[in-house]
């Protein structure tokens, strides 16, 4: 009897998550649960604020454990040109980009959807807000 896991419906889909707390990470988690390869960008040092939000178990937020499952995280400083270049490179290889920063944040970092689409015209960009 073969009990190896069945690949998810979204296996092979590459998702880049640029977000924090709930809205963007929830959307990316849902794609990851169906097999997408999700790379989450987190700020250096503290990481996503959700890591320390509300109920903690063994020093880590229970919310974080739920929202970050099936993802890989990379620490990138989006305020630095080097960090912005890393995101551009990852976006060139991604199928989907999910972000939930305050309006104008990506544009301020030179990472507007238009700029990212120039580098990868097939990129699907989801901008979501928790409000």
N, C-alpha and C positions, 0 to 999 in steps of 0.2 A: 504494500500500500504506500503510495507516494503522498507524503504530507508536506511537501515543499509549498511555500506560499505562492499563490497565483498572482502574477503581475497585475497591478492596478490598471484601471482604464486609462490613466494619464501617464503611464510609464513612458519615459522618453521625453516628456515635456519639461523644459527648463524654465524655472520661475526665479526671478530676482525680486526679493522683498526689501523695500526701503520704507520701513514704517516702524511704529512703536505702539505699545499698549495694546489696544483691542482691535479696531476695525481692519486695518491692513493685515496684521498678523493672523487674524481669524480667517480672512479670505485665503491667505497663503496656506494656512494649516489645512483648510478644507481640500485644496488642490493636492497637498502633500499626502493627505489621508487616502487619496485615490491614486497615489503612485508618482506624482510629479516630483522632480528633483528641485527642491527649494533651497536657495542660498539666501540667508537673511543677513543684511548689513546692519551691524550694531556700532554705536560709537565706542571708541577705545575707552579704557578704564572702567567705567560703570556698566557699560552695555545697555540694553533695553531697560527702561525704567520698570517694566513689568517684572523683571527678575526679583525686585524687592517690594512688590505691590501687595498690600493687604495680607492675607493669611499666609504665614510662612511655615514650611515643614523642613526641618534640618537646614535652616538658613536660606532656603529658596522658596519663592512664591509658588503656591499651588497653581495659580493662574499661569505662571511661566511654564511650568511643567506641561500643562495642557496645550498652551498656544505654541510652544516651540517643538512639539513632538514631530518627528519625521523631517526635521530641517537641519541644515548645516549653517553655522554662523561664522561670519568673518568680521573682524573689527576693522572699520574703515572710518577715517575722519573726513566727513563730507565737506568740511570747511576748508580743507587743504587741497591744492591742485593735484597732488599725488593721489589722494583719495577719490577725487572726481574722475581722474584718469582710470582708476581701478573700476569704478562703476561703469564708465563708458565701455571699457573692455568686456566686462561681464554682460552688459546690455547687448553688445554685438552678438553674443552667443546665446542669448536668452530668447525664449518664445513669448514670455509674459513678464511684465514688470508691474508690481503692485506697490503703490505708495500712499501714505496717509499723513504726510506732513502738513503743516499749516499752509494755506494758499500762498504761492509765491516762493516757497522755500527752494524747490528744485530749480526754478528759474534763477534765483539768486546764486546758486552754485553752478550755473551753466549747464544744468541737466534737465532742461525743459523737455517735455514730450517731443516737441518738434526737433530739437537737437538730437535726441536719442533715436528718433525715427529716421533721421538722415543717415545715421550709422547702421541702422537695422530696420529697413522699411517693413519687414514682416512682424516687428515687435507689436504685441498687444499691450497697451498701457492702461492700467486701471488706477484711477484716482478715487479714493474713498475717504469719507469723513465719518467720524463717530458722532457727529452732531446732526 
